Amino acid sequence: MPIRLLADNAGDYDEYFLAPEKRLAGNPKQQVWLQYTDPSGRFFAGVWASGPGKWKIAYTEEEYCEILAGESVISDDAGNKVTVRAGDRFVVPRGFTGTWEVLVATRKYFVIFEPGADPA
């Protein structure tokens, strides 16, 4: 299997709006360029973009992010906040719950591992 290079906003993408029960402010249009998925469907990478808005998040996956543009505030349920901007890299651990607020249209690279059920 060859190495695959990831490109910012390259190729086909999915465009969507968040489910009403997740939205807290605004109704941001979001886009995902899924650029790699492994055969198990549990590991994938690509580019994500969103307009301004705020919504609830609950992670069942592990996610590495690198912000390419924009500004967002990620808050946990205890009220701790981190502001992320272009050049920031971070990990959101599985089990994290809180909110994601896009202040300035944001674009990021993402790499996700969804562990699924533990083997018996």
C-alpha positions in Angstrom: 0.0 0.0 0.0 1.5 3.4 -1.0 2.0 6.4 1.3 -0.8 8.9 0.8 -0.2 12.6 1.0 -2.9 14.7 2.6 -3.8 18.0 1.0 -5.8 20.9 2.4 -9.3 20.8 1.0 -8.5 18.5 -1.9 -11.0 16.4 -3.7 -14.6 15.5 -2.9 -16.1 16.6 0.4 -19.3 16.2 2.4 -21.2 19.3 3.5 -23.7 19.3 6.4 -25.3 21.2 9.2 -25.2 20.0 12.8 -28.2 18.2 14.3 -30.5 20.6 16.1 -30.0 18.9 19.5 -26.3 19.6 19.4 -26.5 23.3 18.3 -26.1 26.0 21.0 -25.6 29.1 18.9 -25.8 29.6 15.1 -26.2 27.0 12.5 -22.7 26.6 11.0 -22.2 24.9 7.7 -19.5 22.2 8.1 -17.4 20.4 5.5 -15.2 17.2 5.7 -12.7 16.1 3.2 -12.1 12.4 4.2 -8.7 11.6 2.7 -7.9 8.3 4.3 -9.7 5.4 6.0 -8.0 2.2 7.0 -9.6 -1.2 6.1 -11.2 -1.5 9.6 -12.9 1.8 9.3 -11.6 2.8 12.8 -8.7 5.0 11.7 -9.1 8.0 9.4 -7.7 11.4 8.5 -8.7 14.4 6.5 -9.7 18.1 6.7 -12.6 19.6 8.5 -14.0 23.2 8.2 -16.8 25.1 10.0 -18.3 28.5 10.0 -19.1 30.3 13.3 -21.3 28.7 15.8 -21.3 26.7 19.0 -22.3 23.1 19.7 -22.1 20.2 22.2 -19.3 17.6 21.7 -18.9 14.1 23.2 -15.9 12.1 22.0 -16.0 8.4 21.6 -12.8 8.6 19.6 -9.3 9.8 20.0 -8.6 12.8 17.8 -5.4 14.7 16.9 -6.0 18.1 15.4 -3.9 20.8 13.7 -5.6 24.1 13.2 -4.9 25.5 9.7 -7.0 28.7 9.9 -9.5 30.5 12.1 -10.1 30.6 15.9 -12.2 28.3 18.1 -12.8 27.8 21.8 -13.1 24.3 23.2 -14.6 24.0 26.7 -15.0 21.0 28.9 -18.1 20.4 31.1 -16.2 21.8 34.1 -15.8 25.1 32.3 -12.1 24.8 31.4 -11.4 26.5 28.1 -8.7 26.5 25.5 -8.5 28.8 22.5 -7.0 27.3 19.3 -5.7 29.2 16.3 -3.7 28.5 13.1 -0.6 26.4 14.0 -2.0 24.9 17.2 -1.8 21.1 17.5 -3.7 19.2 20.2 -5.3 15.9 21.1 -9.0 15.5 22.2 -9.1 12.3 24.3 -11.9 9.7 24.1 -14.5 10.5 26.7 -14.1 14.3 26.5 -17.5 16.2 26.7 -18.1 19.9 26.4 -18.6 22.5 23.7 -16.8 23.6 20.5 -17.3 27.2 19.5 -16.0 28.6 16.2 -15.4 32.3 16.6 -13.7 32.8 13.2 -14.3 30.2 10.4 -12.0 27.3 11.3 -10.2 24.7 9.2 -8.2 21.8 10.6 -6.4 18.6 9.8 -7.7 15.7 11.8 -6.6 12.2 12.5 -9.1 10.0 14.4 -8.9 6.6 16.0 -12.3 5.1 17.0 -11.4 2.1 19.2 -14.8 0.4 19.1 -15.6 -2.5 21.3 -12.8 -4.1 23.3 -11.9 -7.6 22.0 -13.3 -10.5 24.1 
